[in-house]
Amino acid sequence: KIVWRTQDHEYAGIAGIKQFNDLSVEFAYGKDSPALTEKRVAAVQAISGTGACRVLGHFFNRFVQTGGDIYMPNPTWGNHIPIMKESGLVPKQYRYYDPATRGLNFPGFVEDVRAAPEGSMFLLHACAHNPTGVDPDFEQWKELSAEFKKKNHVLFFDCAYQGFASGDHVKDAAAIRYFVSEGHNIVLSQSFAKNFGLYGERIGCLSVVCKDTEEAQRVESQLKIVIRPLYSNP
């Protein structure tokens, strides 16, 4: 019965289990997302969000800008900074939390997006910002999308709490889905530790929205080249 159910202990491939990757990106981007229906999303299974961020850091360091700056909110999840440092990137911070209002410093955020050199790498929390819990509202996300597009910035969404911010996993993916609909070829890290209670399983996904199927295939190949010497396979 175990063999029949394919519940074995064989290695997964370098990119992980395809069915898992397919369901992960569907959960984030939406089943009817043009990026998915057009088969232009490269996805690999990762060792939760930490592993996804680390693979992304190596990928950015190799293909976006070696030793380049990566902008992240102030404050951010404590592990973002050492992950990116160890990947060869230089962490920078943009204004985000306003202690005086206990809310978002939106004007400062926008100013820092505008001030960053064109084509800069930006790390964004998709929802339920860690550690503040403060997120842009949807109208602010729309304005940010336009500002990022003006500067051709490279965007990385870290999504560890989809479903936690509002209780609705679709609503919590609104920023991700809007940015993709606006033509941003984002990179996305997903962790399923919190929202699915899979803490010990160390399970997540890293995906890259590409311009077409051919580019997606090339990107997946390069992600696997990064993964192989790091942890071989999930």
Secondary structure, DSSP 8 states (H G I E B T S, - for coil): -TTTTT------BTTB-HHHHHHHHHHHH-TT-HHHHTT-EEEEEESHHHHHHHHHHHHHHHHT-TT-EEEEEES--TTHHHHHHHTT-EEEEEE-EETTTTEE-HHHHHHHHHHS-TT-EEEEE-SS-TTT-----HHHHHHHHHHHHHHT-EEEEEES-TTTSSS-HHHHTHHHHHHHHTT---EEEEE-TTTS--TTTT-EEEEEE-SSHHHHHHHHHHHHHHHHHHHS--
